[in-house]
Amino acid sequence: MHKEAIKTAALELFNQLSFSKTAIKDIAQACNLGKGTIYLYFESKDAILLSIVDDRLSKLEQEYHDRFNDPAISREDKLATFLDILINEYFSLKNLLFRSFEHVDNRMLQDIFQKFDSYRPWFLGFLQRLYNDQPGSVELTADFNDYIDLVVGRFILYTIRNDWSNREGLRLAVKPLAIRLFKQICGADLNTPPLLIEK
């Protein structure tokens, strides 16, 4: 019971103040617990955030399960939906971490991308499942790891060069490139079995 109350209180504070400006003592006070009690459930503020991220991923799995498993929806449409989720989660995490981005230093940028990397196993699982719905598919975990690095690298380039808050601009810059890259990994047509050489 305390664990869920802690996460709820922490999420409210992260939304109001930001992760970076919220202390464990603030979370403890918000849920009427002693600071030491928080540490019985979570070893750090980072652990609370990562648990919140896990909850978000579980919710996304449930919300998009039918769409991602519908054979009537093309792989390209599923990939486009997935990329929308990726971009939305990036902005959600950025807002939770920092709220306002007026004064950004290198440590903050490292922090956001380290936290965002906690999504990697979910991203990898989605990409492998999307690819595996074709007969004769091979294991592409290494390729998909590289794919995620390239897509997230594009996020970084876009946000460094442009407005941090321009979600639609990022979407327009990243989605077409990400779909082209996925086609290169899986084959030219996302709706036919790819021709790949097994590694």
C-alpha positions as CSV (number, residue, x, y, z in Angstrom):
1,M,0.0,0.0,0.0
2,H,2.8,2.5,1.0
3,K,4.6,1.7,-2.3
4,E,1.8,2.9,-4.5
5,A,1.1,5.9,-2.2
6,I,4.8,6.9,-2.5
7,K,4.7,6.6,-6.3
8,T,1.5,8.6,-6.5
9,A,2.8,11.4,-4.3
10,A,6.1,11.4,-6.1
11,L,4.5,11.6,-9.5
12,E,2.3,14.6,-8.4
13,L,5.4,16.4,-7.1
14,F,7.4,15.6,-10.2
15,N,4.6,17.0,-12.3
16,Q,4.4,20.1,-10.2
17,L,8.0,20.9,-9.4
18,S,10.1,18.4,-11.5
19,F,12.1,15.4,-10.5
20,S,15.2,17.5,-10.2
21,K,13.6,19.9,-7.7
22,T,11.8,17.2,-5.6
23,A,13.6,15.7,-2.6
24,I,12.9,12.4,-0.8
25,K,11.8,14.5,2.2
26,D,9.2,16.2,0.0
27,I,7.8,12.9,-1.1
28,A,7.7,11.6,2.5
29,Q,5.9,14.7,3.7
30,A,3.4,14.5,0.8
31,C,2.3,11.0,1.8
32,N,2.6,11.5,5.6
33,L,5.5,9.1,6.0
34,G,8.9,9.4,7.6
35,K,11.8,9.9,5.2
36,G,13.3,6.6,6.4
37,T,10.0,4.8,5.5
38,I,10.5,5.8,1.9
39,Y,13.8,4.0,1.8
40,L,12.1,0.8,3.0
41,Y,10.4,0.7,-0.4
42,F,12.8,2.5,-2.7
43,E,16.5,2.9,-2.5
44,S,16.5,6.3,-4.1
45,K,14.5,8.9,-5.9
46,D,15.7,7.5,-9.2
47,A,14.3,4.1,-8.2
48,I,10.9,5.8,-7.6
49,L,11.0,7.4,-11.1
50,L,12.0,4.1,-12.7
51,S,9.1,2.3,-11.0
52,I,6.8,5.0,-12.4
53,V,8.3,4.4,-15.9
54,D,7.7,0.7,-15.5
55,D,4.1,1.4,-14.7
56,R,3.8,3.6,-17.7
57,L,5.2,0.9,-19.9
58,S,2.8,-1.7,-18.5
59,K,-0.1,0.7,-19.3
60,L,1.2,1.3,-22.8
61,E,1.4,-2.5,-23.4
62,Q,-2.2,-2.8,-22.3
63,E,-3.4,0.2,-24.3
64,Y,-1.8,-0.8,-27.6
65,H,-1.9,-4.5,-27.3
66,D,-4.8,-5.0,-29.7
67,R,-3.5,-2.5,-32.2
68,F,0.0,-4.0,-32.3
69,N,-1.3,-7.5,-32.6
70,D,-3.9,-6.8,-35.3
71,P,-2.9,-8.5,-38.5
72,A,-5.1,-6.1,-40.5
73,I,-2.9,-3.1,-39.5
74,S,0.3,-2.8,-41.6
75,R,3.7,-3.0,-40.0
76,E,4.4,0.5,-41.2
77,D,1.3,1.8,-39.4
78,K,2.3,-0.1,-36.3
79,L,5.8,1.4,-36.5
80,A,4.5,4.9,-36.9
81,T,2.3,4.4,-33.8
82,F,5.3,3.1,-31.9
83,L,7.4,6.1,-32.9
84,D,4.6,8.4,-31.7
85,I,4.7,6.6,-28.4
86,L,8.5,7.0,-28.3
87,I,8.3,10.7,-28.9
88,N,5.5,11.2,-26.4
89,E,7.3,9.3,-23.7
90,Y,10.5,11.3,-24.3
91,F,8.6,14.5,-23.7
92,S,6.8,13.1,-20.7
93,L,10.1,12.1,-19.2
94,K,11.7,15.4,-20.0
95,N,8.8,17.2,-18.3
96,L,8.9,15.0,-15.3
97,L,12.7,15.5,-14.9
98,F,13.0,19.2,-15.5
99,R,9.6,20.9,-16.1
100,S,11.2,24.1,-17.4
101,F,14.2,23.8,-19.7
102,E,15.5,27.4,-19.6
103,H,18.8,26.5,-17.9
104,V,20.1,23.3,-19.3
105,D,23.6,22.0,-18.6
106,N,25.3,18.9,-19.9
107,R,24.6,16.9,-16.7
108,M,20.9,17.4,-17.2
109,L,21.1,16.2,-20.8
110,Q,22.9,13.1,-19.7
111,D,20.4,12.5,-17.0
112,I,17.4,12.6,-19.4
113,F,18.9,10.2,-21.8
114,Q,20.1,7.8,-19.1
115,K,16.6,7.7,-17.7
116,F,15.1,7.4,-21.2
117,D,17.3,4.4,-21.8
118,S,15.3,2.5,-19.2
119,Y,12.7,2.2,-21.9
120,R,15.2,0.2,-24.1
121,P,14.0,-3.3,-23.3
122,W,10.4,-2.4,-24.0
123,F,11.5,-0.8,-27.3
124,L,13.6,-3.8,-28.3
125,G,10.7,-6.2,-27.5
126,F,8.3,-4.1,-29.6
127,L,10.6,-4.0,-32.6
128,Q,11.4,-7.7,-32.5
129,R,7.7,-8.6,-32.2
130,L,6.9,-6.2,-35.1
131,Y,9.6,-7.8,-37.2
132,N,8.9,-11.4,-36.1
133,D,5.3,-11.3,-37.4
134,Q,6.8,-12.4,-40.8
135,P,7.7,-16.0,-41.6
136,G,11.4,-16.8,-41.6
137,S,12.4,-13.8,-39.5
138,V,15.8,-13.9,-37.7
139,E,17.0,-12.5,-34.4
140,L,17.9,-8.8,-34.9
141,T,18.4,-7.6,-31.3
142,A,21.9,-6.1,-32.1
143,D,20.5,-4.4,-35.2
144,F,17.5,-3.0,-33.2
145,N,19.8,-1.8,-30.4
146,D,21.7,0.2,-33.1
147,Y,18.4,1.3,-34.5
148,I,17.3,2.7,-31.1
149,D,20.7,4.5,-30.7
150,L,20.3,6.1,-34.2
151,V,16.7,7.2,-33.5
152,V,17.5,8.6,-30.1
153,G,20.6,10.2,-31.5
154,R,18.3,12.0,-34.0
155,F,16.2,13.2,-31.0
156,I,19.4,14.7,-29.5
157,L,20.4,16.4,-32.7
158,Y,16.9,17.8,-33.2
159,T,16.6,19.1,-29.7
160,I,20.1,20.7,-29.6
161,R,19.4,22.5,-32.9
162,N,15.8,23.5,-32.3
163,D,13.2,24.3,-29.7
164,W,13.2,21.8,-26.9
165,S,9.4,22.0,-26.6
166,N,8.5,21.4,-30.3
167,R,7.0,18.0,-30.1
168,E,5.4,18.1,-33.6
169,G,8.7,19.3,-35.1
170,L,10.5,16.4,-33.6
171,R,7.9,14.0,-34.8
172,L,8.2,15.3,-38.3
173,A,12.0,15.2,-38.2
174,V,12.3,11.7,-36.7
175,K,9.4,9.5,-37.9
176,P,10.2,9.5,-41.7
177,L,13.8,8.7,-41.0
178,A,13.0,6.1,-38.4
179,I,10.6,4.3,-40.8
180,R,13.3,4.4,-43.6
181,L,15.9,2.9,-41.2
182,F,13.5,0.2,-40.1
183,K,12.9,-0.7,-43.7
184,Q,16.7,-1.0,-44.3
185,I,17.0,-3.4,-41.3
186,C,14.0,-5.5,-42.2
187,G,13.8,-5.3,-46.0
188,A,12.4,-2.8,-48.4
189,D,8.7,-3.5,-47.9
190,L,7.4,-3.7,-44.4
191,N,4.4,-5.7,-45.5
192,T,6.4,-8.6,-47.1
193,P,8.9,-11.0,-45.6
194,P,12.4,-9.4,-45.5
195,L,15.4,-10.9,-47.3
196,L,18.1,-11.0,-44.7
197,I,21.4,-12.9,-44.3
198,E,21.6,-14.5,-40.9
199,K,24.5,-13.4,-38.8
